[in-house]
């Protein structure tokens, strides 16, 4: 382990090596994610909704090919066509909100981390800054 630029410990990993995910790390991440938990739940719900809508398209196509076209049911054909056009529109609009939620959570957590880092640096003694060399 080496000390990072801000006095935090960082692993001595190779550039292509992923850091190890531990329970301690997950607890620390959860501390910053907790204020955004309802936004995260909303993101999960929207992701599940878009996944479900994506799974409907093959089912509609199966219904269209196997039953509606051989029976020459124009009324059913109209409704299945409307569904096939509506699903991508609904999915796209859900994805717009999903991106907004994602940006809000990501930027919020980043902001909170920066505020805590700045507060941490403000509490450090002047001697630390005069005796510690900057990493190059």
N, CA, C and O atoms as a DFTB+ gen file, in Angstrom:
544 C
 N C O
     1  1       0.830      -1.188       0.000
     2  2       0.000       0.000       0.000
     3  2       0.872       1.248       0.000
     4  3       1.927       1.295       0.631
     5  1       0.399       2.258      -0.727
     6  2       1.103       3.539      -0.765
     7  2       0.150       4.629      -0.324
     8  3      -1.066       4.490      -0.455
     9  1       0.693       5.704       0.195
    10  2      -0.147       6.850       0.513
    11  2      -0.470       7.589      -0.770
    12  3       0.405       7.841      -1.598
    13  1      -1.757       7.935      -0.922
    14  2      -2.179       8.700      -2.088
    15  2      -1.845      10.164      -1.917
    16  3      -1.217      10.557      -0.934
    17  1      -2.259      10.956      -2.855
    18  2      -1.933      12.381      -2.837
    19  2      -2.560      13.096      -1.655
    20  3      -1.998      14.085      -1.183
    21  1      -3.682      12.644      -1.164
    22  2      -4.378      13.359      -0.098
    23  2      -4.257      12.650       1.241
    24  3      -5.051      12.893       2.149
    25  1      -3.268      11.776       1.365
    26  2      -3.070      11.098       2.629
    27  2      -3.905       9.832       2.739
    28  3      -3.781       9.103       3.724
    29  1      -4.743       9.555       1.766
    30  2      -5.555       8.353       1.792
    31  2      -4.725       7.188       1.285
    32  3      -3.790       7.368       0.504
    33  1      -5.071       6.007       1.733
    34  2      -4.367       4.817       1.273
    35  2      -4.949       4.400      -0.074
    36  3      -6.165       4.394      -0.264
    37  1      -4.081       4.058      -0.984
    38  2      -4.545       3.514      -2.253
    39  2      -3.732       2.264      -2.550
    40  3      -2.542       2.205      -2.240
    41  1      -4.371       1.264      -3.149
    42  2      -3.637       0.030      -3.425
    43  2      -2.576       0.249      -4.499
    44  3      -2.707       1.127      -5.351
    45  1      -1.550      -0.547      -4.443
    46  2      -0.456      -0.474      -5.402
    47  2      -0.778      -1.406      -6.575
    48  3      -0.053      -2.369      -6.822
    49  1      -1.866      -1.118      -7.295
    50  2      -2.339      -1.976      -8.384
    51  2      -1.698      -1.579      -9.708
    52  3      -1.290      -0.436      -9.916
    53  1      -1.627      -2.559     -10.583
    54  2      -1.218      -2.283     -11.960
    55  2      -2.364      -1.536     -12.632
    56  3      -3.506      -1.636     -12.182
    57  1      -2.082      -0.785     -13.707
    58  2      -3.137       0.013     -14.343
    59  2      -4.337      -0.807     -14.817
    60  3      -5.464      -0.312     -14.790
    61  1      -4.120      -2.041     -15.247
    62  2      -5.228      -2.849     -15.752
    63  2      -5.849      -3.730     -14.678
    64  3      -6.783      -4.477     -14.967
    65  1      -5.364      -3.664     -13.473
    66  2      -5.869      -4.491     -12.387
    67  2      -7.009      -3.779     -11.669
    68  3      -6.902      -2.602     -11.327
    69  1      -8.098      -4.502     -11.446
    70  2      -9.246      -3.918     -10.752
    71  2      -9.009      -3.947      -9.248
    72  3      -8.417      -4.893      -8.729
    73  1      -9.474      -2.902      -8.537
    74  2      -9.326      -2.928      -7.080
    75  2     -10.236      -4.002      -6.485
    76  3     -11.279      -4.324      -7.054
    77  1      -9.840      -4.548      -5.351
    78  2     -10.632      -5.578      -4.697
    79  2     -11.809      -4.939      -3.971
    80  3     -11.656      -3.943      -3.264
    81  1     -12.977      -5.527      -4.157
    82  2     -14.179      -5.018      -3.493
    83  2     -14.343      -5.784      -2.187
    84  3     -14.508      -7.004      -2.183
    85  1     -14.296      -5.052      -1.086
    86  2     -14.423      -5.654       0.236
    87  2     -15.655      -5.084       0.925
    88  3     -16.232      -4.096       0.471
    89  1     -16.055      -5.722       2.037
    90  2     -17.204      -5.227       2.793
    91  2     -16.912      -3.836       3.349
    92  3     -17.803      -2.988       3.391
    93  1     -15.686      -3.600       3.772
    94  2     -15.330      -2.274       4.284
    95  2     -15.508      -1.201       3.223
    96  3     -16.017      -0.116       3.504
    97  1     -15.085      -1.509       2.002
    98  2     -15.246      -0.568       0.899
    99  2     -16.725      -0.335       0.603
   100  3     -17.147       0.798       0.368
   101  1     -17.509      -1.412       0.617
   102  2     -18.941      -1.280       0.358
   103  2     -19.625      -0.420       1.425
   104  3     -20.514       0.372       1.109
   105  1     -19.215      -0.574       2.673
   106  2     -19.782       0.240       3.752
   107  2     -19.443       1.719       3.545
   108  3     -20.291       2.591       3.735
   109  1     -18.194       1.991       3.152
   110  2     -17.792       3.381       2.918
   111  2     -18.559       3.995       1.752
   112  3     -18.955       5.160       1.805
   113  1     -18.766       3.202       0.694
   114  2     -19.526       3.697      -0.461
   115  2     -20.973       3.946      -0.054
   116  3     -21.569       4.944      -0.460
   117  1     -21.542       3.043       0.747
   118  2     -22.936       3.187       1.152
   119  2     -23.150       4.461       1.977
   120  3     -24.221       5.065       1.913
   121  1     -22.154       4.869       2.740
   122  2     -22.277       6.097       3.528
   123  2     -22.553       7.284       2.598
   124  3     -23.371       8.148       2.914
   125  1     -21.871       7.321       1.461
   126  2     -22.069       8.421       0.516
   127  2     -23.310       8.222      -0.350
   128  3     -23.896       9.200      -0.814
   129  1     -23.717       6.987      -0.574
   130  2     -24.882       6.717      -1.420
   131  2     -26.188       6.790      -0.641
   132  3     -27.252       6.953      -1.240
   133  1     -26.129       6.674       0.656
   134  2     -27.351       6.609       1.467
   135  2     -28.289       7.795       1.287
   136  3     -29.496       7.574       1.198
   137  1     -27.820       9.035       1.228
   138  2     -28.764      10.143       1.016
   139  2     -29.498      10.070      -0.325
   140  3     -30.519      10.732      -0.510
   141  1     -28.994       9.288      -1.235
   142  2     -29.581       9.172      -2.571
   143  2     -30.294       7.836      -2.768
   144  3     -30.549       7.424      -3.899
   145  1     -30.613       7.162      -1.663
   146  2     -31.158       5.800      -1.775
   147  2     -32.468       5.760      -2.535
   148  3     -32.712       4.805      -3.272
   149  1     -33.332       6.778      -2.382
   150  2     -34.612       6.757      -3.104
   151  2     -34.403       7.027      -4.587
   152  3     -35.142       6.510      -5.425
   153  1     -33.408       7.827      -4.911
   154  2     -33.068       8.027      -6.325
   155  2     -32.546       6.712      -6.921
   156  3     -32.862       6.367      -8.060
   157  1     -31.745       5.988      -6.138
   158  2     -31.205       4.712      -6.608
   159  2     -32.323       3.691      -6.778
   160  3     -32.319       2.928      -7.744
   161  1     -33.284       3.666      -5.848
   162  2     -34.437       2.766      -5.980
   163  2     -35.230       3.129      -7.240
   164  3     -35.684       2.246      -7.967
   165  1     -35.392       4.422      -7.493
   166  2     -36.073       4.852      -8.724
   167  2     -35.331       4.406      -9.970
   168  3     -35.944       3.986     -10.951
   169  1     -34.008       4.499      -9.928
   170  2     -33.206       4.041     -11.065
   171  2     -33.380       2.546     -11.286
   172  3     -33.484       2.089     -12.424
   173  1     -33.412       1.787     -10.199
   174  2     -33.604       0.347     -10.312
   175  2     -34.981       0.029     -10.899
   176  3     -35.106      -0.844     -11.758
   177  1     -36.014       0.738     -10.432
   178  2     -37.367       0.514     -10.953
   179  2     -37.446       0.842     -12.444
   180  3     -38.056       0.103     -13.217
   181  1     -36.826       1.954     -12.841
   182  2     -36.847       2.321     -14.262
   183  2     -36.064       1.319     -15.111
   184  3     -36.460       1.013     -16.235
   185  1     -34.962       0.812     -14.577
   186  2     -34.194      -0.191     -15.302
   187  2     -35.008      -1.466     -15.482
   188  3     -35.011      -2.061     -16.559
   189  1     -35.696      -1.880     -14.426
   190  2     -36.548      -3.070     -14.531
   191  2     -37.693      -2.845     -15.510
   192  3     -38.058      -3.753     -16.256
   193  1     -38.263      -1.642     -15.514
   194  2     -39.362      -1.337     -16.443
   195  2     -38.885      -1.393     -17.893
   196  3     -39.565      -1.969     -18.742
   197  1     -37.739      -0.810     -18.181
   198  2     -37.250      -0.845     -19.562
   199  2     -36.864      -2.265     -19.978
   200  3     -37.022      -2.643     -21.139
   201  1     -36.362      -3.038     -19.031
   202  2     -36.044      -4.443     -19.334
   203  2     -37.326      -5.214     -19.648
   204  3     -37.381      -5.980     -20.610
   205  1     -38.343      -5.006     -18.836
   206  2     -39.618      -5.675     -19.078
   207  2     -40.238      -5.283     -20.404
   208  3     -40.768      -6.129     -21.123
   209  1     -40.172      -3.991     -20.729
   210  2     -40.702      -3.539     -22.015
   211  2     -39.916      -4.138     -23.180
   212  3     -40.485      -4.459     -24.223
   213  1     -38.616      -4.284     -22.995
   214  2     -37.797      -4.906     -24.040
   215  2     -38.144      -6.370     -24.251
   216  3     -38.010      -6.893     -25.357
   217  1     -38.591      -7.029     -23.189
   218  2     -38.982      -8.435     -23.307
   219  2     -40.353      -8.610     -23.951
   220  3     -40.682      -9.696     -24.428
   221  1     -41.149      -7.552     -23.966
   222  2     -42.478      -7.644     -24.581
   223  2     -42.415      -7.720     -26.102
   224  3     -43.253      -8.380     -26.715
   225  1     -41.460      -7.074     -26.711
   226  2     -41.384      -7.015     -28.175
   227  2     -41.337      -8.405     -28.818
   228  3     -42.107      -8.648     -29.747
   229  1     -40.474      -9.331     -28.377
   230  2     -40.495     -10.658     -29.002
   231  2     -41.819     -11.397     -28.791
   232  3     -42.262     -12.147     -29.660
   233  1     -42.446     -11.181     -27.632
   234  2     -43.732     -11.832     -27.384
   235  2     -44.812     -11.309     -28.325
   236  3     -45.642     -12.071     -28.821
   237  1     -44.789     -10.012     -28.560
   238  2     -45.762      -9.417     -29.489
   239  2     -45.503      -9.919     -30.910
   240  3     -46.440     -10.237     -31.642
   241  1     -44.237      -9.987     -31.292
   242  2     -43.915     -10.486     -32.631
   243  2     -44.333     -11.949     -32.796
   244  3     -44.814     -12.341     -33.859
   245  1     -44.153     -12.750     -31.755
   246  2     -44.589     -14.143     -31.812
   247  2     -46.102     -14.220     -32.006
   248  3     -46.598     -14.992     -32.826
   249  1     -46.826     -13.402     -31.235
   250  2     -48.295     -13.360     -31.360
   251  2     -48.693     -12.917     -32.763
   252  3     -49.627     -13.457     -33.357
   253  1     -47.982     -11.939     -33.277
   254  2     -48.281     -11.406     -34.608
   255  2     -48.072     -12.468     -35.687
   256  3     -48.930     -12.668     -36.547
   257  1     -46.936     -13.140     -35.635
   258  2     -46.585     -14.112     -36.679
   259  2     -47.395     -15.401     -36.543
   260  3     -47.892     -15.932     -37.537
   261  1     -47.527     -15.906     -35.310
   262  2     -48.159     -17.215     -35.121
   263  2     -49.686     -17.182     -35.189
   264  3     -50.297     -18.138     -35.666
   265  1     -50.311     -16.107     -34.724
   266  2     -51.775     -16.118     -34.613
   267  2     -52.468     -15.042     -35.440
   268  3     -53.439     -15.328     -36.141
   269  1     -51.976     -13.805     -35.362
   270  2     -52.714     -12.693     -35.959
   271  2     -52.667     -12.720     -37.480
   272  3     -53.705     -12.593     -38.129
   273  1     -51.488     -12.883     -38.056
   274  2     -51.390     -12.891     -39.526
   275  2     -52.083     -14.098     -40.164
   276  3     -52.782     -13.927     -41.163
   277  1     -51.915     -15.328     -39.620
   278  2     -52.642     -16.441     -40.231
   279  2     -54.170     -16.306     -40.117
   280  3     -54.902     -16.762     -40.996
   281  1     -54.646     -15.678     -39.030
   282  2     -56.088     -15.513     -38.849
   283  2     -56.625     -14.289     -39.600
   284  3     -57.838     -14.101     -39.692
   285  1     -55.729     -13.464     -40.131
   286  2     -56.090     -12.231     -40.835
   287  2     -56.993     -11.325     -39.984
   288  3     -57.990     -10.773     -40.450
   289  1     -56.591     -11.205     -38.722
   290  2     -57.342     -10.384     -37.766
   291  2     -56.777      -8.962     -37.801
   292  3     -55.763      -8.669     -37.168
   293  1     -57.455      -8.083     -38.554
   294  2     -56.963      -6.709     -38.727
   295  2     -57.067      -5.887     -37.443
   296  3     -56.216      -5.038     -37.177
   297  1     -58.087      -6.133     -36.663
   298  2     -58.246      -5.397     -35.404
   299  2     -57.074      -5.707     -34.456
   300  3     -56.479      -4.802     -33.870
   301  1     -56.762      -6.980     -34.320
   302  2     -55.642      -7.385     -33.469
   303  2     -54.319      -6.891     -34.055
   304  3     -53.430      -6.481     -33.308
   305  1     -54.180      -6.924     -35.374
   306  2     -52.982      -6.431     -36.050
   307  2     -52.756      -4.954     -35.736
   308  3     -51.625      -4.530     -35.496
   309  1     -53.830      -4.180     -35.738
   310  2     -53.733      -2.753     -35.416
   311  2     -53.210      -2.558     -33.996
   312  3     -52.308      -1.748     -33.780
   313  1     -53.762      -3.287     -33.024
   314  2     -53.343      -3.127     -31.633
   315  2     -51.904      -3.591     -31.412
   316  3     -51.162      -2.966     -30.654
   317  1     -51.510      -4.672     -32.060
   318  2     -50.129      -5.139     -31.914
   319  2     -49.145      -4.167     -32.564
   320  3     -48.040      -3.971     -32.059
   321  1     -49.544      -3.558     -33.686
   322  2     -48.693      -2.565     -34.346
   323  2     -48.531      -1.326     -33.463
   324  3     -47.435      -0.780     -33.336
   325  1     -49.625      -0.896     -32.863
   326  2     -49.558       0.254     -31.941
   327  2     -48.634      -0.072     -30.769
   328  3     -47.848       0.772     -30.339
   329  1     -48.731      -1.297     -30.257
   330  2     -47.863      -1.698     -29.147
   331  2     -46.399      -1.717     -29.575
   332  3     -45.524      -1.284     -28.826
   333  1     -46.135      -2.219     -30.781
   334  2     -44.744      -2.266     -31.261
   335  2     -44.160      -0.874     -31.486
   336  3     -42.949      -0.690     -31.367
   337  1     -44.986       0.091     -31.804
   338  2     -44.506       1.469     -31.985
   339  2     -44.393       2.175     -30.641
   340  3     -43.493       2.989     -30.439
   341  1     -45.302       1.866     -29.723
   342  2     -45.341       2.548     -28.427
   343  2     -44.205       2.114     -27.505
   344  3     -43.665       2.934     -26.762
   345  1     -43.842       0.852     -27.543
   346  2     -42.819       0.339     -26.620
   347  2     -41.491       1.098     -26.745
   348  3     -40.947       1.504     -25.718
   349  1     -40.945       1.311     -27.943
   350  2     -39.686       2.082     -28.005
   351  2     -39.844       3.532     -27.547
   352  3     -38.915       4.109     -26.982
   353  1     -41.014       4.122     -27.787
   354  2     -41.229       5.502     -27.337
   355  2     -41.250       5.585     -25.811
   356  3     -40.648       6.483     -25.223
   357  1     -41.943       4.650     -25.180
   358  2     -42.006       4.634     -23.716
   359  2     -40.623       4.326     -23.138
   360  3     -40.200       4.946     -22.163
   361  1     -39.935       3.380     -23.737
   362  2     -38.585       3.028     -23.273
   363  2     -37.641       4.222     -23.386
   364  3     -36.842       4.467     -22.483
   365  1     -37.727       4.959     -24.480
   366  2     -36.858       6.133     -24.662
   367  2     -37.158       7.200     -23.618
   368  3     -36.237       7.806     -23.071
   369  1     -38.440       7.438     -23.333
   370  2     -38.750       8.460     -22.334
   371  2     -38.347       8.024     -20.934
   372  3     -37.924       8.857     -20.133
   373  1     -38.468       6.740     -20.621
   374  2     -37.992       6.255     -19.320
   375  2     -36.476       6.423     -19.235
   376  3     -35.949       6.796     -18.187
   377  1     -35.781       6.151     -20.324
   378  2     -34.316       6.289     -20.332
   379  2     -33.869       7.735     -20.130
   380  3     -32.804       7.977     -19.562
   381  1     -34.669       8.698     -20.588
   382  2     -34.338      10.109     -20.342
   383  2     -34.349      10.383     -18.845
   384  3     -33.425      11.000     -18.316
   385  1     -35.397       9.922     -18.159
   386  2     -35.472      10.117     -16.707
   387  2     -34.389       9.308     -15.986
   388  3     -33.844       9.752     -14.975
   389  1     -34.089       8.135     -16.505
   390  2     -33.041       7.314     -15.904
   391  2     -31.694       8.026     -15.965
   392  3     -30.934       7.999     -14.997
   393  1     -31.398       8.652     -17.079
   394  2     -30.140       9.409     -17.197
   395  2     -30.112      10.593     -16.239
   396  3     -29.071      10.900     -15.660
   397  1     -31.262      11.262     -16.069
   398  2     -31.318      12.384     -15.135
   399  2     -31.086      11.909     -13.701
   400  3     -30.349      12.546     -12.948
   401  1     -31.708      10.803     -13.325
   402  2     -31.516      10.256     -11.986
   403  2     -30.059       9.850     -11.795
   404  3     -29.459      10.123     -10.755
   405  1     -29.500       9.196     -12.807
   406  2     -28.121       8.738     -12.746
   407  2     -27.168       9.922     -12.573
   408  3     -26.237       9.860     -11.771
   409  1     -27.400      10.986     -13.317
   410  2     -26.550      12.181     -13.200
   411  2     -26.693      12.808     -11.824
   412  3     -25.706      13.245     -11.232
   413  1     -27.914      12.853     -11.313
   414  2     -28.134      13.456      -9.992
   415  2     -27.396      12.678      -8.906
   416  3     -26.748      13.272      -8.044
   417  1     -27.494      11.360      -8.947
   418  2     -26.821      10.538      -7.940
   419  2     -25.306      10.643      -8.098
   420  3     -24.598      10.869      -7.117
   421  1     -24.808      10.484      -9.312
   422  2     -23.365      10.526      -9.534
   423  2     -22.748      11.857      -9.167
   424  3     -21.713      11.908      -8.503
   425  1     -23.376      12.928      -9.597
   426  2     -22.839      14.254      -9.288
   427  2     -23.001      14.593      -7.816
   428  3     -22.159      15.284      -7.242
   429  1     -24.074      14.114      -7.199
   430  2     -24.275      14.355      -5.772
   431  2     -23.231      13.651      -4.929
   432  3     -22.677      14.236      -3.998
   433  1     -22.964      12.398      -5.254
   434  2     -21.945      11.648      -4.513
   435  2     -20.575      12.280      -4.726
   436  3     -19.798      12.402      -3.778
   437  1     -20.268      12.685      -5.955
   438  2     -18.991      13.336      -6.233
   439  2     -18.861      14.629      -5.438
   440  3     -17.806      14.905      -4.867
   441  1     -19.923      15.418      -5.400
   442  2     -19.914      16.669      -4.640
   443  2     -19.677      16.386      -3.157
   444  3     -18.857      17.047      -2.519
   445  1     -20.398      15.396      -2.607
   446  2     -20.245      15.060      -1.187
   447  2     -18.823      14.599      -0.878
   448  3     -18.260      14.955       0.157
   449  1     -18.243      13.805      -1.782
   450  2     -16.860      13.365      -1.581
   451  2     -15.894      14.548      -1.584
   452  3     -14.980      14.615      -0.763
   453  1     -16.101      15.471      -2.506
   454  2     -15.208      16.640      -2.585
   455  2     -15.338      17.524      -1.358
   456  3     -14.337      18.037      -0.858
   457  1     -16.548      17.710      -0.868
   458  2     -16.761      18.518       0.334
   459  2     -16.069      17.868       1.529
   460  3     -15.404      18.547       2.312
   461  1     -16.227      16.541       1.669
   462  2     -15.571      15.846       2.783
   463  2     -14.050      15.886       2.659
   464  3     -13.347      16.043       3.657
   465  1     -13.548      15.746       1.440
   466  2     -12.103      15.815       1.231
   467  2     -11.574      17.200       1.604
   468  3     -10.540      17.316       2.261
   469  1     -12.281      18.245       1.185
   470  2     -11.849      19.601       1.509
   471  2     -11.893      19.827       3.019
   472  3     -10.983      20.441       3.577
   473  1     -12.935      19.340       3.681
   474  2     -13.027      19.480       5.137
   475  2     -11.890      18.723       5.819
   476  3     -11.332      19.193       6.810
   477  1     -11.553      17.557       5.289
   478  2     -10.443      16.774       5.834
   479  2      -9.132      17.538       5.702
   480  3      -8.337      17.590       6.640
   481  1      -8.912      18.125       4.540
   482  2      -7.688      18.897       4.322
   483  2      -7.636      20.132       5.221
   484  3      -6.561      20.511       5.685
   485  1      -8.772      20.755       5.467
   486  2      -8.814      21.941       6.329
   487  2      -8.455      21.606       7.774
   488  3      -7.917      22.453       8.486
   489  1      -8.749      20.369       8.221
   490  2      -8.460      19.975       9.600
   491  2      -7.010      19.561       9.807
   492  3      -6.567      19.425      10.947
   493  1      -6.271      19.362       8.736
   494  2      -4.884      18.910       8.874
   495  2      -3.994      20.063       9.330
   496  3      -4.278      21.235       9.079
   497  1      -2.917      19.694      10.002
   498  2      -2.015      20.719      10.524
   499  2      -1.201      21.346       9.395
   500  3      -1.013      20.747       8.337
   501  1      -0.730      22.541       9.637
   502  2       0.097      23.234       8.664
   503  2       1.407      22.483       8.435
   504  3       1.963      22.515       7.337
   505  1       1.899      21.806       9.479
   506  2       3.135      21.049       9.366
   507  2       3.054      19.950       8.317
   508  3       4.043      19.648       7.650
   509  1       1.892      19.363       8.173
   510  2       1.733      18.323       7.145
   511  2       2.016      18.892       5.761
   512  3       2.698      18.262       4.953
   513  1       1.494      20.078       5.490
   514  2       1.649      20.673       4.168
   515  2       3.057      21.208       3.925
   516  3       3.505      21.258       2.780
   517  1       3.751      21.601       4.968
   518  2       5.110      22.107       4.780
   519  2       6.131      20.978       4.665
   520  3       7.191      21.174       4.071
   521  1       5.835      19.793       5.221
   522  2       6.799      18.695       5.190
   523  2       6.472      17.612       4.155
   524  3       7.283      16.712       3.934
   525  1       5.335      17.682       3.537
   526  2       4.946      16.654       2.562
   527  2       5.165      17.175       1.154
   528  3       4.691      18.252       0.791
   529  1       5.890      16.392       0.368
   530  2       6.133      16.779      -1.029
   531  2       4.954      16.374      -1.875
   532  3       4.300      15.367      -1.604
   533  1       4.681      17.158      -2.902
   534  2       3.613      16.843      -3.837
   535  2       4.061      15.719      -4.754
   536  3       5.215      15.675      -5.180
   537  1       3.139      14.809      -5.056
   538  2       3.455      13.712      -5.973
   539  2       3.546      14.259      -7.378
   540  3       2.776      15.139      -7.761
   541  1       4.488      13.738      -8.149
   542  2       4.638      14.229      -9.522
   543  2       4.214      13.185     -10.511
   544  3       4.270      13.419     -11.718
